[in-house]
Amino acid sequence: MISNLPEFQELFDAKGQPVGALLGPEAWAFVRETVLSRFAPTERTTIDVEEPMQDWRDLVQYWDFKYPVDHDVCCGHCGNTTDAWELDEPRKFILTVANLGGLVTFRCVACQSKILKRHFKDVIKVETKPYLKEKSVRNLGRGI
């Protein structure tokens, strides 16, 4: 952090209303536990996101792989599985990405892991990435 910058900076909208604050590393370290204990989201059993269903429909419509459309999903982390993810009630997996290139990803409702299905010409490659409550150090913002 540059020495002439303040340890925190209050942020205001165009009307002068407070919207937040930027904290330097020392200020964040001082208040982190208090802030997280008070404002961190609680554990959820469902995921409240809008699924990109039109993207999935587009992929199915233009399907040109040598194998049929696959509807099965299996979490390699917790073992949650389904033969038809769209038909589950309640949902076991939430669609997070679908694109015409063949990438389809899901979030496991049970353990929050990410399931990636990469559709290639002759094969589907599936990978499960476990949910991480906190970002790794390489993904955190850094001061100048």
Salt bridges, closest charged atoms under 4 A:
GLU33 OE2 - ARG32 NH1 3.05
GLU43 OE2 - LYS133 NZ 3.10
GLU51 OE1 - ARG91 NH1 2.52
ASP70 OD2 - LYS117 NZ 2.37
ASP70 OD1 - HIS119 NE2 2.82
ASP72 OD1 - LYS117 NZ 3.69
GLU86 OE1 - HIS71 ND1 3.57
ASP122 OD1 - LYS66 NZ 3.56
GLU127 OE1 - ARG118 NH1 2.87
GLU134 OE2 - ARG32 NH2 2.99
